[in-house]
Amino acid sequence: MTYLLLALGFLALATTVAVLAYRAKTPPAGWRAIALAAAALLTLTAVFDNLMIASGLFTYSEAHISGIGIGLAPIEDFSYPLAAVILLPALWSLLGGRHDR
């Protein structure tokens, strides 16, 4: 199994839950906050993944990555923070989280 297939599985699950939240008429509030969180997480992922790979903390088998990357970090690494930004607000809405307006 490649990292890309694994990443797509996480993104598909997160997207499914987000669609269910939207259809349940409880879309996550605060789209601006969600976008800012996504930008922050993706930026932090880019910086720290590159630092950790450059310092030799871990490596990726070339056979299991797509070859597309941002610096030294394979693009697949960015799917996990993206899935979290999609999934967590949707779960919050579905489970009746408090919305301060």
Phi, psi and omega in degrees: 000137179268160178296329180295317177297319178297316179296318179297326176298315178297317180293322178295317178298312180298317180294321178299315179295321179296320177295319177298320178296319180294317180291334179280008180063026176234057180296145179302135177278160174079052180300328179295317178296321179296317179295319178295320177297319178298315180298317180295314181295319180292323177295313179298322177298315180300312183294305188284327174297316179297318178297316182292321178291317180297326180278355176085016178295326176203164178224167177241140174289127180301334181288342186250000179246160184285338183096348176272134181207168172245105189067232179271347185277126177292149183301333180299330180296337182277349181287330184289313174294326177295317177298321179295319180292330177281315188285313189296314176296325179294316177297319178303314180293316181296325183270010174081032179299153182288137177244109175272129180241000000 
